[in-house]
């Protein structure tokens, strides 16, 4: 049993946190593989599937705010266990849904809430509280790299399950597998939360939110993260169908998503490590500009399996590499007392972008028969995000010292 007064070891936090993110992010990165099997079996449009996944991303953002508040107040353990149970229920519901409404409620709302309680906002809160600031950005990079390894590991597994057992059976198998998050959460039971209350803080939730939303750099980080969500979810969900429409085999899409995950292991780790040495705003601007350039070259070059794999590798380096510097910047500016909650608000902006990216992809495809417009929007947004991240101020926010109370009279 964890000593109530002893902080968690860095290795314990990183191993348990990384495995949880590997499972949670690894499974959700493969959802694009279910687009065609489900829509063909159920005779639904692509927009129906895309709308449910869009709701999932939006629900993830909304519930992420409250999951962050709960994790800051009650500790990560309770939130992670609840998230694991919701994840299993959502995957089972996704497999058994027979109407678009039920599919949206399960694949959308339930899975969105589950991801809010099992991914970065909650895990990064533990990292921020338990790991020394001198290694915080690096540690966040390790956790993000684990999520990327999960994509590399799980996407081919999901493709194998679908082809070998059928799409419904594959989802039910994953529903059982994701429950492993619950025992891993025991390794993240933080000292100070055992009684169900958070350690004493200098700011209330309302004061922390008021301070953050009045601070221009917080708003700029939210704007940049919106773009991140738009780009990665559009590509992750719609690229398999885009490639199949162009005559490439489904295996090319599976390998491409796996390459994104593999190279993102390196990209997120490098971004987290560089965040200890370089200005994080410049790292973020470079990532967004690099994405815009990669998409433009991909659309310009002749399409082939080789060009897809090169694009996937480059995008992998840039995929979730925004996550460590963004969250480390929030911790650096505002401290760690409300890190999960503030990270949840920034991530909500990310998920609004995710909603629009995946939904517009399906909507514009159904109306135009092409994904071209959304690809071009992604390029323009990448340039925008690079510009808005450059003015971010990373220095800790200056707070007035508390006014001292009445001094006792002389003795």
C-alpha positions in Angstrom: 0.0 0.0 0.0 1.3 3.4 -1.0 2.7 5.5 2.0 0.3 8.4 2.5 3.1 10.9 2.9 5.6 9.7 0.3 5.3 11.0 -3.3 5.0 8.5 -6.1 8.3 7.5 -7.8 8.9 8.9 -11.3 9.3 5.4 -12.7 5.9 4.3 -11.2 4.2 7.4 -12.6 5.7 7.0 -16.0 5.1 3.2 -16.4 1.5 3.2 -15.2 0.7 6.5 -16.9 2.3 5.4 -20.2 0.5 2.0 -20.2 -2.9 3.7 -19.6 -2.3 6.2 -22.4 -1.1 3.4 -24.6 -4.4 1.5 -24.2 -6.7 4.5 -24.3 -5.1 6.3 -27.2 -4.1 3.2 -29.1 -7.7 1.9 -29.3 -9.2 5.2 -30.3 -6.6 5.9 -33.0 -8.0 2.9 -35.0 -11.6 4.0 -35.2 -11.1 5.0 -38.8 -10.7 1.3 -39.7 -14.4 0.8 -38.7 -15.8 3.5 -41.0 -16.4 1.4 -44.0 -17.3 -2.0 -42.3 -19.9 -0.3 -40.1 -21.4 1.9 -42.8 -21.6 -0.9 -45.3 -23.1 -3.4 -42.8 -25.6 -0.9 -41.4 -26.3 0.8 -44.8 -25.4 4.2 -43.2 -23.7 7.2 -44.9 -20.2 8.2 -44.1 -21.6 11.3 -42.6 -23.5 9.2 -40.0 -20.3 7.5 -38.8 -18.4 10.8 -39.0 -21.0 12.6 -36.9 -20.8 10.0 -34.2 -17.0 10.3 -34.0 -17.4 14.1 -34.1 -19.7 13.9 -31.1 -17.1 11.6 -29.4 -14.4 14.3 -29.8 -16.7 17.0 -28.6 -17.9 15.0 -25.6 -14.3 14.2 -24.8 -13.6 17.9 -24.7 -16.6 18.7 -22.6 -16.2 15.9 -20.1 -12.5 16.5 -20.1 -13.1 19.7 -18.2 -15.0 18.0 -15.4 -12.7 15.0 -15.4 -9.8 17.4 -14.9 -11.7 19.1 -12.0 -12.4 15.7 -10.4 -8.8 14.5 -10.8 -7.5 17.8 -9.2 -9.9 17.3 -6.3 -10.2 13.6 -5.8 -7.0 12.3 -7.4 -6.5 10.5 -10.7 -7.3 7.0 -9.5 -11.0 7.3 -9.1 -11.4 9.1 -12.5 -9.3 6.5 -14.3 -11.3 3.6 -12.9 -14.6 5.3 -13.9 -13.2 6.1 -17.3 -12.2 2.4 -17.9 -15.7 1.2 -17.1 -17.2 3.8 -19.5 -14.7 2.8 -22.2 -15.8 -0.8 -22.1 -19.5 0.1 -22.1 -19.0 2.5 -25.1 -17.1 -0.1 -27.2 -19.7 -2.8 -26.5 -22.5 -0.3 -27.3 -20.7 0.7 -30.5 -20.7 -3.0 -31.6 -24.3 -3.6 -30.8 -25.9 -0.4 -31.9 -28.6 -0.8 -34.6 -29.7 2.8 -35.2 -27.7 6.0 -35.8 -29.0 7.5 -32.5 -27.8 4.6 -30.4 -24.5 4.5 -32.3 -24.0 8.2 -31.6 -24.8 7.8 -27.9 -22.4 4.9 -27.5 -19.6 5.6 -29.9 -20.0 9.3 -29.4 -21.0 10.3 -25.9 -19.9 7.3 -23.9 -16.6 6.9 -25.5 -15.9 10.6 -25.4 -16.5 10.6 -21.7 -14.3 7.5 -21.3 -11.4 9.1 -23.1 -11.8 12.2 -21.0 -11.1 10.2 -17.9 -8.3 8.0 -19.3 -6.0 10.2 -21.3 -3.7 13.2 -21.2 -5.4 15.7 -18.9 -5.7 13.2 -16.1 -2.3 11.6 -16.6 -0.5 15.0 -17.0 -2.0 16.2 -13.8 -0.3 13.4 -11.9 3.0 14.1 -13.8 2.7 17.8 -12.9 2.1 17.1 -9.2 4.6 14.2 -8.8 7.6 15.0 -11.0 10.1 17.7 -10.6 9.7 20.8 -12.9 13.2 20.3 -14.2 12.0 17.0 -15.8 8.3 17.7 -16.3 8.3 18.5 -20.1 10.5 15.4 -20.7 8.1 13.3 -18.7 5.1 14.6 -20.6 6.9 13.7 -23.8 7.4 10.1 -22.5 3.7 9.8 -21.7 2.7 11.2 -25.1 5.2 8.9 -26.8 3.5 6.0 -25.1 0.2 7.1 -26.6 1.9 7.1 -30.0 3.3 3.6 -29.4 -0.2 2.6 -28.6 -1.3 3.7 -32.0 1.6 1.8 -33.7 0.8 -1.3 -31.6 -3.0 -1.3 -31.6 -4.0 -0.2 -35.1 -2.5 -3.3 -36.8 -4.1 -5.4 -34.0 -7.5 -3.8 -34.6 -7.1 -4.3 -38.4 -6.3 -8.0 -37.7 -9.3 -8.4 -35.4 -11.6 -6.9 -37.9 -10.4 -9.0 -40.8 -10.1 -12.2 -38.8 -13.2 -12.1 -36.6 -15.5 -9.4 -37.9 -16.0 -5.7 -36.9 -18.5 -6.5 -34.1 -16.5 -9.2 -32.4 -13.4 -7.0 -32.7 -15.1 -4.2 -30.7 -16.4 -6.6 -28.0 -12.8 -8.0 -27.6 -11.5 -4.5 -27.2 -14.2 -3.8 -24.6 -12.8 -6.5 -22.4 -9.1 -5.5 -23.1 -9.6 -1.9 -22.1 -10.6 -2.9 -18.6 -6.9 -3.4 -17.9 -6.8 0.4 -17.3 -8.4 -0.1 -13.9 -5.7 -2.2 -12.2 -3.0 0.1 -13.8 -4.7 3.1 -12.1 -3.7 1.7 -8.7 -0.2 2.7 -9.5 -1.3 6.4 -9.7 -3.0 6.6 -6.3 -1.4 9.9 -5.1 -0.6 10.8 -1.5 -2.8 13.6 -0.1 -6.0 12.3 -1.9 -6.8 9.3 0.2 -9.5 11.1 2.2 -11.4 12.1 -1.0 -10.3 15.8 -0.8 -7.5 17.6 -2.5 -4.5 19.2 -0.8 -5.0 22.8 0.2 -4.6 25.3 -2.7 -4.0 29.0 -2.9 -6.7 29.5 -5.6 -10.2 28.4 -5.9 -11.5 26.9 -9.2 -13.2 30.1 -10.1 -10.1 32.2 -9.4 -7.9 29.9 -11.5 -10.3 30.0 -14.4 -10.7 33.8 -14.2 -7.0 34.2 -14.2 -6.4 31.8 -17.1 -9.1 33.1 -19.4 -8.0 36.7 -19.0 -4.4 35.8 -19.9 -3.8 36.3 -23.7 -1.3 33.4 -23.9 -3.9 31.0 -22.6 -6.2 32.1 -25.4 -3.5 31.7 -28.0 -2.7 28.2 -26.8 -6.4 27.3 -27.1 -6.5 28.6 -30.6 -3.4 26.6 -31.6 -4.8 23.4 -30.0 -8.1 23.9 -32.0 -6.1 23.5 -35.2 -4.3 20.4 -33.8 -7.6 18.7 -33.2 -9.0 19.6 -36.6 -6.0 18.2 -38.5 -5.2 15.0 -36.6 -8.8 13.7 -36.3 -9.7 14.5 -39.9 -6.6 12.6 -41.1 -6.9 9.8 -38.6 -10.6 9.1 -39.4 -10.9 9.9 -43.1 -7.5 9.0 -44.6 -8.3 5.3 -44.8 -11.4 6.0 -46.9 -9.5 8.7 -48.9 -6.8 6.2 -49.8 -9.4 3.5 -50.7 -11.2 5.9 -52.9 -8.0 6.5 -54.7 -7.6 2.8 -55.4 -5.1 1.8 -52.7 -5.7 -1.3 -50.6 -6.9 -1.2 -47.0 -3.6 -2.5 -45.9 -1.9 0.7 -47.1 -4.2 2.7 -44.7 -3.5 0.4 -41.8 0.3 0.6 -42.4 0.0 4.4 -42.7 -1.8 4.8 -39.4 0.7 2.5 -37.8 3.6 4.5 -39.2 2.0 7.7 -37.8 2.0 6.0 -34.4 5.5 4.7 -34.7 7.1 8.0 -35.8 5.0 9.9 -33.2 6.8 8.0 -30.5 10.0 9.8 -31.6 8.2 13.1 -32.4 6.5 13.5 -29.0 9.6 12.4 -27.1 11.8 14.8 -29.0 9.3 17.7 -28.5 9.1 17.0 -24.8 12.9 16.8 -24.4 13.3 20.0 -26.5 10.8 21.7 -24.2 13.3 21.6 -21.4 15.9 23.5 -23.5 14.1 25.7 -26.1 11.2 28.1 -26.1 8.0 26.0 -26.3 6.2 28.6 -28.4 8.8 28.2 -31.1 8.5 24.4 -31.0 4.8 24.6 -31.4 5.0 27.1 -34.3 7.5 24.8 -36.1 5.2 21.8 -35.6 2.1 23.5 -37.1 4.1 25.0 -40.0 5.6 21.6 -40.7 2.2 20.0 -40.8 0.9 22.5 -43.3 4.0 21.9 -45.5 3.6 18.1 -45.3 0.0 18.1 -46.3 0.7 20.4 -49.2 3.5 18.2 -50.6 1.3 15.1 -50.1 -1.5 16.5 -52.2 0.9 17.8 -54.8 3.0 14.6 -55.2 1.7 11.6 -57.3 -0.2 9.2 -55.0 1.4 5.8 -54.3 1.9 3.5 -51.4 5.4 5.0 -51.0 4.2 8.6 -51.0 1.5 7.6 -48.4 4.2 6.0 -46.1 6.5 9.0 -46.4 3.6 11.4 -45.6 2.5 9.2 -42.6 6.1 9.1 -41.3 6.5 12.9 -41.5 3.0 13.5 -40.0 3.9 11.0 -37.3 6.8 13.2 -36.2 4.4 16.1 -35.9 1.2 14.2 -34.8 0.9 14.5 -31.0 4.2 16.4 -30.6 2.1 19.5 -29.7 0.9 17.8 -26.5 4.0 18.0 -24.3 5.0 21.6 -25.0 1.4 22.8 -24.8 0.7 21.2 -21.4 4.2 22.0 -20.1 3.6 25.7 -21.0 0.3 25.7 -19.1 2.1 24.2 -16.0 4.9 26.7 -16.4 2.6 29.7 -16.6 -0.1 28.8 -14.0 1.5 26.1 -11.8 0.2 22.6 -11.2 -2.6 23.0 -8.6 -5.3 23.2 -11.3 -3.3 21.7 -14.2 -5.7 18.9 -15.1 -8.6 21.4 -15.2 -6.8 24.0 -17.2 -5.4 21.4 -19.5 -9.0 20.1 -19.9 -10.2 23.6 -21.1 -7.4 23.8 -23.6 -8.2 20.3 -24.7 -11.8 21.3 -25.1 -10.7 23.7 -27.8 -8.7 20.9 -29.4 -11.9 18.8 -29.4 -14.0 21.5 -31.0 -11.5 21.4 -33.8 -11.7 17.6 -33.9 -15.5 17.8 -34.2 -15.3 20.1 -37.1 -12.5 18.2 -38.8 -14.2 14.8 -38.7 -17.7 16.1 -39.3 -16.8 18.4 -42.2 -14.8 15.6 -43.7 -17.9 13.4 -43.9 -20.3 16.3 -44.8 -18.2 17.7 -47.6 -17.4 14.3 -49.0 -21.1 13.4 -49.2 -21.8 16.7 -50.9 -18.8 16.9 -53.3 -17.5 13.4 -53.6 -14.1 14.6 -52.5 -12.0 15.4 -49.5 -10.0 18.2 -51.3 -11.7 21.2 -49.6 -10.9 19.8 -46.1 -7.3 19.1 -47.0 -6.9 22.8 -48.1 -8.6 24.0 -44.9 -6.0 21.9 -42.9 -3.1 23.6 -44.7 -4.5 27.1 -44.0 -5.2 26.3 -40.4 -1.6 25.0 -39.9 -0.2 28.3 -41.0 -2.6 30.2 -38.7 -1.6 28.0 -35.7 2.1 28.7 -36.3 1.4 32.4 -36.3 -0.7 32.5 -33.1 1.7 30.4 -31.0 4.7 32.8 -31.5 3.5 35.5 -29.1 2.8 33.1 -26.2 4.6 34.2 -23.0 5.9 31.2 -21.1 7.1 32.9 -17.9 5.1 32.2 -14.7 2.2 34.5 -14.3 2.8 37.3 -11.7 0.3 37.0 -8.9 -0.1 39.5 -6.1 0.9 38.3 -2.7 -2.0 37.7 -0.3 -2.7 40.6 1.9 -1.5 39.8 5.4 -4.1 39.7 8.2 -4.2 41.9 11.3 -1.0 41.6 13.2 -1.2 40.8 16.9 -0.5 43.6 19.3 2.9 43.8 20.9 3.5 41.3 23.7 
